[in-house]
Amino acid sequence: MDARTLDRAREVVDYIAFMITEFSLKHGISMKQSFNYLYEHGAIEFLDEFYDVEHCENPNITLRVIQDICIKNGGTIIA
């Protein structure tokens, strides 16, 4: 893996970790619960796949988007 690919992978991981943290704070759940919920309902995959677009978006908008994705995929957390 070259340095550029490794740097990009770090950026994506850092961004996903940031969104997991923000989701946990918004919903008053632990980081582990946040990760498990977002992973189980497809939001982690979404953040990874659409990093190029989503990391430029306002985090509050992205939080709503991933919440909607989770609900669409059977999640029950509602703002």
PyMOL Python script that loads the backbone (N, CA, C, O; Angstrom):
from pymol import cmd

cmd.read_pdbstr("""\
ATOM      1  N   MET A   1       0.859  -1.178   0.000  1.00  0.00           N
ATOM      2  CA  MET A   1       0.000   0.000   0.000  1.00  0.00           C
ATOM      3  C   MET A   1       0.899   1.233   0.000  1.00  0.00           C
ATOM      4  O   MET A   1       1.764   1.380   0.863  1.00  0.00           O
ATOM      5  N   ASP A   2       0.688   2.115  -0.971  1.00  0.00           N
ATOM      6  CA  ASP A   2       1.519   3.310  -1.030  1.00  0.00           C
ATOM      7  C   ASP A   2       1.072   4.353  -0.006  1.00  0.00           C
ATOM      8  O   ASP A   2       0.006   4.226   0.596  1.00  0.00           O
ATOM      9  N   ALA A   3       1.884   5.368   0.182  1.00  0.00           N
ATOM     10  CA  ALA A   3       1.632   6.391   1.214  1.00  0.00           C
ATOM     11  C   ALA A   3       0.333   7.140   0.959  1.00  0.00           C
ATOM     12  O   ALA A   3      -0.387   7.451   1.908  1.00  0.00           O
ATOM     13  N   ARG A   4       0.018   7.433  -0.277  1.00  0.00           N
ATOM     14  CA  ARG A   4      -1.204   8.173  -0.604  1.00  0.00           C
ATOM     15  C   ARG A   4      -2.451   7.362  -0.250  1.00  0.00           C
ATOM     16  O   ARG A   4      -3.411   7.897   0.305  1.00  0.00           O
ATOM     17  N   THR A   5      -2.427   6.090  -0.571  1.00  0.00           N
ATOM     18  CA  THR A   5      -3.550   5.206  -0.249  1.00  0.00           C
ATOM     19  C   THR A   5      -3.712   5.072   1.261  1.00  0.00           C
ATOM     20  O   THR A   5      -4.831   5.071   1.774  1.00  0.00           O
ATOM     21  N   LEU A   6      -2.594   4.958   1.967  1.00  0.00           N
ATOM     22  CA  LEU A   6      -2.631   4.849   3.418  1.00  0.00           C
ATOM     23  C   LEU A   6      -3.167   6.133   4.055  1.00  0.00           C
ATOM     24  O   LEU A   6      -3.953   6.075   5.001  1.00  0.00           O
ATOM     25  N   ASP A   7      -2.747   7.285   3.543  1.00  0.00           N
ATOM     26  CA  ASP A   7      -3.251   8.567   4.056  1.00  0.00           C
ATOM     27  C   ASP A   7      -4.754   8.679   3.855  1.00  0.00           C
ATOM     28  O   ASP A   7      -5.474   9.121   4.750  1.00  0.00           O
ATOM     29  N   ARG A   8      -5.224   8.281   2.688  1.00  0.00           N
ATOM     30  CA  ARG A   8      -6.664   8.338   2.417  1.00  0.00           C
ATOM     31  C   ARG A   8      -7.427   7.406   3.352  1.00  0.00           C
ATOM     32  O   ARG A   8      -8.478   7.773   3.876  1.00  0.00           O
ATOM     33  N   ALA A   9      -6.907   6.218   3.558  1.00  0.00           N
ATOM     34  CA  ALA A   9      -7.565   5.267   4.456  1.00  0.00           C
ATOM     35  C   ALA A   9      -7.654   5.842   5.865  1.00  0.00           C
ATOM     36  O   ALA A   9      -8.676   5.679   6.531  1.00  0.00           O
ATOM     37  N   ARG A  10      -6.609   6.505   6.325  1.00  0.00           N
ATOM     38  CA  ARG A  10      -6.627   7.146   7.646  1.00  0.00           C
ATOM     39  C   ARG A  10      -7.680   8.246   7.712  1.00  0.00           C
ATOM     40  O   ARG A  10      -8.394   8.372   8.708  1.00  0.00           O
ATOM     41  N   GLU A  11      -7.773   9.036   6.653  1.00  0.00           N
ATOM     42  CA  GLU A  11      -8.772  10.108   6.613  1.00  0.00           C
ATOM     43  C   GLU A  11     -10.188   9.537   6.719  1.00  0.00           C
ATOM     44  O   GLU A  11     -11.022  10.068   7.453  1.00  0.00           O
ATOM     45  N   VAL A  12     -10.451   8.473   5.996  1.00  0.00           N
ATOM     46  CA  VAL A  12     -11.777   7.848   6.014  1.00  0.00           C
ATOM     47  C   VAL A  12     -12.080   7.294   7.408  1.00  0.00           C
ATOM     48  O   VAL A  12     -13.173   7.494   7.936  1.00  0.00           O
ATOM     49  N   VAL A  13     -11.118   6.605   7.993  1.00  0.00           N
ATOM     50  CA  VAL A  13     -11.309   6.037   9.332  1.00  0.00           C
ATOM     51  C   VAL A  13     -11.543   7.149  10.350  1.00  0.00           C
ATOM     52  O   VAL A  13     -12.432   7.040  11.195  1.00  0.00           O
ATOM     53  N   ASP A  14     -10.752   8.215  10.274  1.00  0.00           N
ATOM     54  CA  ASP A  14     -10.927   9.341  11.199  1.00  0.00           C
ATOM     55  C   ASP A  14     -12.313   9.965  11.048  1.00  0.00           C
ATOM     56  O   ASP A  14     -12.950  10.310  12.043  1.00  0.00           O
ATOM     57  N   TYR A  15     -12.775  10.108   9.826  1.00  0.00           N
ATOM     58  CA  TYR A  15     -14.089  10.692   9.577  1.00  0.00           C
ATOM     59  C   TYR A  15     -15.200   9.799  10.130  1.00  0.00           C
ATOM     60  O   TYR A  15     -16.131  10.282  10.775  1.00  0.00           O
ATOM     61  N   ILE A  16     -15.096   8.508   9.874  1.00  0.00           N
ATOM     62  CA  ILE A  16     -16.112   7.576  10.380  1.00  0.00           C
ATOM     63  C   ILE A  16     -16.114   7.594  11.908  1.00  0.00           C
ATOM     64  O   ILE A  16     -17.179   7.587  12.526  1.00  0.00           O
ATOM     65  N   ALA A  17     -14.937   7.617  12.517  1.00  0.00           N
ATOM     66  CA  ALA A  17     -14.850   7.684  13.984  1.00  0.00           C
ATOM     67  C   ALA A  17     -15.499   8.969  14.501  1.00  0.00           C
ATOM     68  O   ALA A  17     -16.193   8.948  15.518  1.00  0.00           O
ATOM     69  N   PHE A  18     -15.279  10.071  13.813  1.00  0.00           N
ATOM     70  CA  PHE A  18     -15.898  11.340  14.186  1.00  0.00           C
ATOM     71  C   PHE A  18     -17.421  11.237  14.130  1.00  0.00           C
ATOM     72  O   PHE A  18     -18.108  11.689  15.046  1.00  0.00           O
ATOM     73  N   MET A  19     -17.949  10.646  13.061  1.00  0.00           N
ATOM     74  CA  MET A  19     -19.401  10.539  12.915  1.00  0.00           C
ATOM     75  C   MET A  19     -19.991   9.575  13.948  1.00  0.00           C
ATOM     76  O   MET A  19     -21.102   9.799  14.428  1.00  0.00           O
ATOM     77  N   ILE A  20     -19.274   8.520  14.292  1.00  0.00           N
ATOM     78  CA  ILE A  20     -19.723   7.611  15.358  1.00  0.00           C
ATOM     79  C   ILE A  20     -19.829   8.375  16.666  1.00  0.00           C
ATOM     80  O   ILE A  20     -20.808   8.233  17.399  1.00  0.00           O
ATOM     81  N   THR A  21     -18.822   9.184  16.957  1.00  0.00           N
ATOM     82  CA  THR A  21     -18.823   9.990  18.177  1.00  0.00           C
ATOM     83  C   THR A  21     -19.985  10.966  18.185  1.00  0.00           C
ATOM     84  O   THR A  21     -20.699  11.071  19.183  1.00  0.00           O
ATOM     85  N   GLU A  22     -20.183  11.682  17.086  1.00  0.00           N
ATOM     86  CA  GLU A  22     -21.271  12.658  17.006  1.00  0.00           C
ATOM     87  C   GLU A  22     -22.637  11.982  17.166  1.00  0.00           C
ATOM     88  O   GLU A  22     -23.523  12.513  17.837  1.00  0.00           O
ATOM     89  N   PHE A  23     -22.800  10.822  16.553  1.00  0.00           N
ATOM     90  CA  PHE A  23     -24.058  10.077  16.664  1.00  0.00           C
ATOM     91  C   PHE A  23     -24.302   9.652  18.111  1.00  0.00           C
ATOM     92  O   PHE A  23     -25.426   9.740  18.606  1.00  0.00           O
ATOM     93  N   SER A  24     -23.256   9.194  18.783  1.00  0.00           N
ATOM     94  CA  SER A  24     -23.407   8.767  20.176  1.00  0.00           C
ATOM     95  C   SER A  24     -23.784   9.942  21.069  1.00  0.00           C
ATOM     96  O   SER A  24     -24.615   9.795  21.966  1.00  0.00           O
ATOM     97  N   LEU A  25     -23.189  11.094  20.835  1.00  0.00           N
ATOM     98  CA  LEU A  25     -23.518  12.283  21.630  1.00  0.00           C
ATOM     99  C   LEU A  25     -24.949  12.746  21.361  1.00  0.00           C
ATOM    100  O   LEU A  25     -25.677  13.105  22.286  1.00  0.00           O
ATOM    101  N   LYS A  26     -25.339  12.733  20.102  1.00  0.00           N
ATOM    102  CA  LYS A  26     -26.691  13.183  19.740  1.00  0.00           C
ATOM    103  C   LYS A  26     -27.765  12.308  20.369  1.00  0.00           C
ATOM    104  O   LYS A  26     -28.819  12.805  20.764  1.00  0.00           O
ATOM    105  N   HIS A  27     -27.505  11.015  20.462  1.00  0.00           N
ATOM    106  CA  HIS A  27     -28.523  10.074  20.932  1.00  0.00           C
ATOM    107  C   HIS A  27     -28.302   9.598  22.365  1.00  0.00           C
ATOM    108  O   HIS A  27     -29.062   8.770  22.867  1.00  0.00           O
ATOM    109  N   GLY A  28     -27.274  10.112  23.020  1.00  0.00           N
ATOM    110  CA  GLY A  28     -27.028   9.754  24.414  1.00  0.00           C
ATOM    111  C   GLY A  28     -26.714   8.285  24.621  1.00  0.00           C
ATOM    112  O   GLY A  28     -27.143   7.682  25.605  1.00  0.00           O
ATOM    113  N   ILE A  29     -25.965   7.711  23.691  1.00  0.00           N
ATOM    114  CA  ILE A  29     -25.579   6.307  23.798  1.00  0.00           C
ATOM    115  C   ILE A  29     -24.055   6.221  23.810  1.00  0.00           C
ATOM    116  O   ILE A  29     -23.369   7.187  23.476  1.00  0.00           O
ATOM    117  N   SER A  30     -23.537   5.064  24.195  1.00  0.00           N
ATOM    118  CA  SER A  30     -22.078   4.893  24.239  1.00  0.00           C
ATOM    119  C   SER A  30     -21.519   4.818  22.817  1.00  0.00           C
ATOM    120  O   SER A  30     -22.246   4.598  21.848  1.00  0.00           O
ATOM    121  N   MET A  31     -20.209   5.007  22.730  1.00  0.00           N
ATOM    122  CA  MET A  31     -19.543   4.894  21.430  1.00  0.00           C
ATOM    123  C   MET A  31     -19.708   3.486  20.869  1.00  0.00           C
ATOM    124  O   MET A  31     -19.919   3.315  19.669  1.00  0.00           O
ATOM    125  N   LYS A  32     -19.612   2.486  21.729  1.00  0.00           N
ATOM    126  CA  LYS A  32     -19.767   1.099  21.281  1.00  0.00           C
ATOM    127  C   LYS A  32     -21.178   0.861  20.749  1.00  0.00           C
ATOM    128  O   LYS A  32     -21.351   0.236  19.702  1.00  0.00           O
ATOM    129  N   GLN A  33     -22.185   1.358  21.467  1.00  0.00           N
ATOM    130  CA  GLN A  33     -23.569   1.217  21.003  1.00  0.00           C
ATOM    131  C   GLN A  33     -23.750   1.942  19.677  1.00  0.00           C
ATOM    132  O   GLN A  33     -24.412   1.440  18.769  1.00  0.00           O
ATOM    133  N   SER A  34     -23.158   3.126  19.574  1.00  0.00           N
ATOM    134  CA  SER A  34     -23.259   3.910  18.342  1.00  0.00           C
ATOM    135  C   SER A  34     -22.652   3.140  17.169  1.00  0.00           C
ATOM    136  O   SER A  34     -23.280   3.004  16.119  1.00  0.00           O
ATOM    137  N   PHE A  35     -21.434   2.640  17.350  1.00  0.00           N
ATOM    138  CA  PHE A  35     -20.789   1.877  16.287  1.00  0.00           C
ATOM    139  C   PHE A  35     -21.629   0.669  15.891  1.00  0.00           C
ATOM    140  O   PHE A  35     -21.893   0.445  14.710  1.00  0.00           O
ATOM    141  N   ASN A  36     -22.045  -0.108  16.890  1.00  0.00           N
ATOM    142  CA  ASN A  36     -22.818  -1.319  16.597  1.00  0.00           C
ATOM    143  C   ASN A  36     -24.100  -1.000  15.832  1.00  0.00           C
ATOM    144  O   ASN A  36     -24.439  -1.689  14.870  1.00  0.00           O
ATOM    145  N   TYR A  37     -24.808   0.039  16.257  1.00  0.00           N
ATOM    146  CA  TYR A  37     -26.060   0.430  15.606  1.00  0.00           C
ATOM    147  C   TYR A  37     -25.796   0.879  14.172  1.00  0.00           C
ATOM    148  O   TYR A  37     -26.470   0.434  13.243  1.00  0.00           O
ATOM    149  N   LEU A  38     -24.815   1.759  13.995  1.00  0.00           N
ATOM    150  CA  LEU A  38     -24.517   2.274  12.656  1.00  0.00           C
ATOM    151  C   LEU A  38     -24.005   1.175  11.727  1.00  0.00           C
ATOM    152  O   LEU A  38     -24.319   1.164  10.537  1.00  0.00           O
ATOM    153  N   TYR A  39     -23.225   0.264  12.270  1.00  0.00           N
ATOM    154  CA  TYR A  39     -22.714  -0.854  11.467  1.00  0.00           C
ATOM    155  C   TYR A  39     -23.844  -1.796  11.070  1.00  0.00           C
ATOM    156  O   TYR A  39     -23.972  -2.180   9.908  1.00  0.00           O
ATOM    157  N   GLU A  40     -24.650  -2.156  12.042  1.00  0.00           N
ATOM    158  CA  GLU A  40     -25.736  -3.116  11.809  1.00  0.00           C
ATOM    159  C   GLU A  40     -26.745  -2.613  10.784  1.00  0.00           C
ATOM    160  O   GLU A  40     -27.331  -3.403  10.044  1.00  0.00           O
ATOM    161  N   HIS A  41     -26.947  -1.299  10.740  1.00  0.00           N
ATOM    162  CA  HIS A  41     -27.982  -0.742   9.869  1.00  0.00           C
ATOM    163  C   HIS A  41     -27.443  -0.039   8.619  1.00  0.00           C
ATOM    164  O   HIS A  41     -28.165   0.718   7.970  1.00  0.00           O
ATOM    165  N   GLY A  42     -26.179  -0.289   8.286  1.00  0.00           N
ATOM    166  CA  GLY A  42     -25.642   0.137   6.996  1.00  0.00           C
ATOM    167  C   GLY A  42     -25.041   1.527   6.918  1.00  0.00           C
ATOM    168  O   GLY A  42     -24.601   1.939   5.845  1.00  0.00           O
ATOM    169  N   ALA A  43     -25.011   2.258   8.014  1.00  0.00           N
ATOM    170  CA  ALA A  43     -24.506   3.631   7.954  1.00  0.00           C
ATOM    171  C   ALA A  43     -22.981   3.687   7.836  1.00  0.00           C
ATOM    172  O   ALA A  43     -22.456   4.585   7.176  1.00  0.00           O
ATOM    173  N   ILE A  44     -22.266   2.762   8.451  1.00  0.00           N
ATOM    174  CA  ILE A  44     -20.803   2.748   8.345  1.00  0.00           C
ATOM    175  C   ILE A  44     -20.410   2.488   6.894  1.00  0.00           C
ATOM    176  O   ILE A  44     -19.523   3.150   6.354  1.00  0.00           O
ATOM    177  N   GLU A  45     -21.064   1.538   6.280  1.00  0.00           N
ATOM    178  CA  GLU A  45     -20.793   1.237   4.869  1.00  0.00           C
ATOM    179  C   GLU A  45     -21.078   2.464   3.997  1.00  0.00           C
ATOM    180  O   GLU A  45     -20.314   2.773   3.082  1.00  0.00           O
ATOM    181  N   PHE A  46     -22.177   3.157   4.284  1.00  0.00           N
ATOM    182  CA  PHE A  46     -22.520   4.372   3.545  1.00  0.00           C
ATOM    183  C   PHE A  46     -21.428   5.430   3.707  1.00  0.00           C
ATOM    184  O   PHE A  46     -20.985   6.020   2.721  1.00  0.00           O
ATOM    185  N   LEU A  47     -20.993   5.671   4.943  1.00  0.00           N
ATOM    186  CA  LEU A  47     -19.965   6.692   5.186  1.00  0.00           C
ATOM    187  C   LEU A  47     -18.668   6.350   4.473  1.00  0.00           C
ATOM    188  O   LEU A  47     -17.986   7.243   3.969  1.00  0.00           O
ATOM    189  N   ASP A  48     -18.321   5.077   4.424  1.00  0.00           N
ATOM    190  CA  ASP A  48     -17.117   4.647   3.727  1.00  0.00           C
ATOM    191  C   ASP A  48     -17.271   4.828   2.222  1.00  0.00           C
ATOM    192  O   ASP A  48     -16.387   5.370   1.557  1.00  0.00           O
ATOM    193  N   GLU A  49     -18.397   4.372   1.696  1.00  0.00           N
ATOM    194  CA  GLU A  49     -18.612   4.430   0.244  1.00  0.00           C
ATOM    195  C   GLU A  49     -18.725   5.862  -0.282  1.00  0.00           C
ATOM    196  O   GLU A  49     -18.250   6.166  -1.376  1.00  0.00           O
ATOM    197  N   PHE A  50     -19.351   6.730   0.499  1.00  0.00           N
ATOM    198  CA  PHE A  50     -19.595   8.093   0.028  1.00  0.00           C
ATOM    199  C   PHE A  50     -18.766   9.135   0.787  1.00  0.00           C
ATOM    200  O   PHE A  50     -19.176  10.288   0.918  1.00  0.00           O
ATOM    201  N   TYR A  51     -17.612   8.724   1.277  1.00  0.00           N
ATOM    202  CA  TYR A  51     -16.724   9.631   2.016  1.00  0.00           C
ATOM    203  C   TYR A  51     -16.431  10.905   1.234  1.00  0.00           C
ATOM    204  O   TYR A  51     -16.478  12.002   1.791  1.00  0.00           O
ATOM    205  N   ASP A  52     -16.128  10.766  -0.057  1.00  0.00           N
ATOM    206  CA  ASP A  52     -15.731  11.924  -0.864  1.00  0.00           C
ATOM    207  C   ASP A  52     -16.768  13.036  -0.823  1.00  0.00           C
ATOM    208  O   ASP A  52     -16.411  14.214  -0.840  1.00  0.00           O
ATOM    209  N   VAL A  53     -18.025  12.685  -0.770  1.00  0.00           N
ATOM    210  CA  VAL A  53     -19.105  13.673  -0.740  1.00  0.00           C
ATOM    211  C   VAL A  53     -19.429  14.063   0.696  1.00  0.00           C
ATOM    212  O   VAL A  53     -19.522  15.248   1.014  1.00  0.00           O
ATOM    213  N   GLU A  54     -19.598  13.084   1.552  1.00  0.00           N
ATOM    214  CA  GLU A  54     -20.106  13.329   2.903  1.00  0.00           C
ATOM    215  C   GLU A  54     -19.144  14.096   3.799  1.00  0.00           C
ATOM    216  O   GLU A  54     -19.592  14.861   4.653  1.00  0.00           O
ATOM    217  N   HIS A  55     -17.838  13.918   3.633  1.00  0.00           N
ATOM    218  CA  HIS A  55     -16.917  14.620   4.529  1.00  0.00           C
ATOM    219  C   HIS A  55     -16.907  16.121   4.271  1.00  0.00           C
ATOM    220  O   HIS A  55     -16.416  16.890   5.097  1.00  0.00           O
ATOM    221  N   CYS A  56     -17.446  16.543   3.129  1.00  0.00           N
ATOM    222  CA  CYS A  56     -17.551  17.979   2.816  1.00  0.00           C
ATOM    223  C   CYS A  56     -18.873  18.565   3.313  1.00  0.00           C
ATOM    224  O   CYS A  56     -19.054  19.783   3.309  1.00  0.00           O
ATOM    225  N   GLU A  57     -19.777  17.717   3.733  1.00  0.00           N
ATOM    226  CA  GLU A  57     -21.115  18.134   4.165  1.00  0.00           C
ATOM    227  C   GLU A  57     -21.089  18.566   5.633  1.00  0.00           C
ATOM    228  O   GLU A  57     -20.220  18.158   6.403  1.00  0.00           O
ATOM    229  N   ASN A  58     -22.046  19.388   5.993  1.00  0.00           N
ATOM    230  CA  ASN A  58     -22.237  19.767   7.389  1.00  0.00           C
ATOM    231  C   ASN A  58     -22.511  18.488   8.184  1.00  0.00           C
ATOM    232  O   ASN A  58     -23.372  17.700   7.794  1.00  0.00           O
ATOM    233  N   PRO A  59     -21.794  18.267   9.293  1.00  0.00           N
ATOM    234  CA  PRO A  59     -21.996  17.035  10.064  1.00  0.00           C
ATOM    235  C   PRO A  59     -23.431  16.826  10.535  1.00  0.00           C
ATOM    236  O   PRO A  59     -23.878  15.684  10.648  1.00  0.00           O
ATOM    237  N   ASN A  60     -24.160  17.903  10.810  1.00  0.00           N
ATOM    238  CA  ASN A  60     -25.558  17.753  11.238  1.00  0.00           C
ATOM    239  C   ASN A  60     -26.426  17.179  10.127  1.00  0.00           C
ATOM    240  O   ASN A  60     -27.352  16.410  10.389  1.00  0.00           O
ATOM    241  N   ILE A  61     -26.133  17.546   8.912  1.00  0.00           N
ATOM    242  CA  ILE A  61     -26.876  16.985   7.777  1.00  0.00           C
ATOM    243  C   ILE A  61     -26.526  15.511   7.613  1.00  0.00           C
ATOM    244  O   ILE A  61     -27.407  14.681   7.391  1.00  0.00           O
ATOM    245  N   THR A  62     -25.242  15.187   7.720  1.00  0.00           N
ATOM    246  CA  THR A  62     -24.826  13.792   7.606  1.00  0.00           C
ATOM    247  C   THR A  62     -25.443  12.952   8.718  1.00  0.00           C
ATOM    248  O   THR A  62     -25.829  11.808   8.479  1.00  0.00           O
ATOM    249  N   LEU A  63     -25.542  13.496   9.923  1.00  0.00           N
ATOM    250  CA  LEU A  63     -26.194  12.767  11.012  1.00  0.00           C
ATOM    251  C   LEU A  63     -27.631  12.424  10.658  1.00  0.00           C
ATOM    252  O   LEU A  63     -28.089  11.313  10.926  1.00  0.00           O
ATOM    253  N   ARG A  64     -28.346  13.372  10.057  1.00  0.00           N
ATOM    254  CA  ARG A  64     -29.726  13.094   9.642  1.00  0.00           C
ATOM    255  C   ARG A  64     -29.772  12.040   8.548  1.00  0.00           C
ATOM    256  O   ARG A  64     -30.648  11.175   8.549  1.00  0.00           O
ATOM    257  N   VAL A  65     -28.833  12.112   7.618  1.00  0.00           N
ATOM    258  CA  VAL A  65     -28.787  11.142   6.517  1.00  0.00           C
ATOM    259  C   VAL A  65     -28.534   9.738   7.054  1.00  0.00           C
ATOM    260  O   VAL A  65     -29.230   8.796   6.674  1.00  0.00           O
ATOM    261  N   ILE A  66     -27.543   9.589   7.936  1.00  0.00           N
ATOM    262  CA  ILE A  66     -27.258   8.237   8.430  1.00  0.00           C
ATOM    263  C   ILE A  66     -28.363   7.737   9.351  1.00  0.00           C
ATOM    264  O   ILE A  66     -28.615   6.535   9.428  1.00  0.00           O
ATOM    265  N   GLN A  67     -29.016   8.653  10.044  1.00  0.00           N
ATOM    266  CA  GLN A  67     -30.173   8.243  10.854  1.00  0.00           C
ATOM    267  C   GLN A  67     -31.274   7.708   9.953  1.00  0.00           C
ATOM    268  O   GLN A  67     -31.887   6.682  10.252  1.00  0.00           O
ATOM    269  N   ASP A  68     -31.522   8.401   8.855  1.00  0.00           N
ATOM    270  CA  ASP A  68     -32.540   7.941   7.905  1.00  0.00           C
ATOM    271  C   ASP A  68     -32.167   6.591   7.293  1.00  0.00           C
ATOM    272  O   ASP A  68     -33.030   5.732   7.113  1.00  0.00           O
ATOM    273  N   ILE A  69     -30.893   6.402   6.975  1.00  0.00           N
ATOM    274  CA  ILE A  69     -30.437   5.125   6.428  1.00  0.00           C
ATOM    275  C   ILE A  69     -30.696   4.008   7.431  1.00  0.00           C
ATOM    276  O   ILE A  69     -31.189   2.939   7.071  1.00  0.00           O
ATOM    277  N   CYS A  70     -30.359   4.264   8.690  1.00  0.00           N
ATOM    278  CA  CYS A  70     -30.557   3.254   9.725  1.00  0.00           C
ATOM    279  C   CYS A  70     -32.037   2.911   9.897  1.00  0.00           C
ATOM    280  O   CYS A  70     -32.398   1.739  10.001  1.00  0.00           O
ATOM    281  N   ILE A  71     -32.874   3.914   9.927  1.00  0.00           N
ATOM    282  CA  ILE A  71     -34.321   3.682  10.079  1.00  0.00           C
ATOM    283  C   ILE A  71     -34.834   2.872   8.881  1.00  0.00           C
ATOM    284  O   ILE A  71     -35.615   1.935   9.046  1.00  0.00           O
ATOM    285  N   LYS A  72     -34.389   3.239   7.687  1.00  0.00           N
ATOM    286  CA  LYS A  72     -34.794   2.515   6.483  1.00  0.00           C
ATOM    287  C   LYS A  72     -34.380   1.048   6.545  1.00  0.00           C
ATOM    288  O   LYS A  72     -35.041   0.182   5.972  1.00  0.00           O
ATOM    289  N   ASN A  73     -33.273   0.774   7.250  1.00  0.00           N
ATOM    290  CA  ASN A  73     -32.768  -0.587   7.364  1.00  0.00           C
ATOM    291  C   ASN A  73     -33.141  -1.263   8.679  1.00  0.00           C
ATOM    292  O   ASN A  73     -32.478  -2.207   9.111  1.00  0.00           O
ATOM    293  N   GLY A  74     -34.204  -0.777   9.312  1.00  0.00           N
ATOM    294  CA  GLY A  74     -34.745  -1.442  10.503  1.00  0.00           C
ATOM    295  C   GLY A  74     -34.332  -0.867  11.834  1.00  0.00           C
ATOM    296  O   GLY A  74     -34.715  -1.407  12.872  1.00  0.00           O
ATOM    297  N   GLY A  75     -33.564   0.209  11.848  1.00  0.00           N
ATOM    298  CA  GLY A  75     -33.151   0.840  13.101  1.00  0.00           C
ATOM    299  C   GLY A  75     -34.319   1.538  13.777  1.00  0.00           C
ATOM    300  O   GLY A  75     -35.296   1.912  13.129  1.00  0.00           O
ATOM    301  N   THR A  76     -34.205   1.706  15.077  1.00  0.00           N
ATOM    302  CA  THR A  76     -35.311   2.294  15.836  1.00  0.00           C
ATOM    303  C   THR A  76     -34.964   3.580  16.580  1.00  0.00           C
ATOM    304  O   THR A  76     -35.825   4.139  17.259  1.00  0.00           O
ATOM    305  N   ILE A  77     -33.718   4.069  16.472  1.00  0.00           N
ATOM    306  CA  ILE A  77     -33.361   5.327  17.135  1.00  0.00           C
ATOM    307  C   ILE A  77     -33.969   6.475  16.332  1.00  0.00           C
ATOM    308  O   ILE A  77     -33.774   6.569  15.120  1.00  0.00           O
ATOM    309  N   ILE A  78     -34.702   7.339  17.016  1.00  0.00           N
ATOM    310  CA  ILE A  78     -35.322   8.492  16.367  1.00  0.00           C
ATOM    311  C   ILE A  78     -34.904   9.748  17.124  1.00  0.00           C
ATOM    312  O   ILE A  78     -34.880   9.761  18.354  1.00  0.00           O
ATOM    313  N   ALA A  79     -34.578  10.797  16.386  1.00  0.00           N
ATOM    314  CA  ALA A  79     -34.121  12.052  17.016  1.00  0.00           C
ATOM    315  C   ALA A  79     -35.183  12.650  17.887  1.00  0.00           C
ATOM    316  O   ALA A  79     -34.967  13.701  18.489  1.00  0.00           O
TER     317      ALA A  79
END
""", "prot")
cmd.dss("prot")
cmd.show_as("cartoon", "prot")
cmd.util.cbc("prot")
cmd.orient("prot")
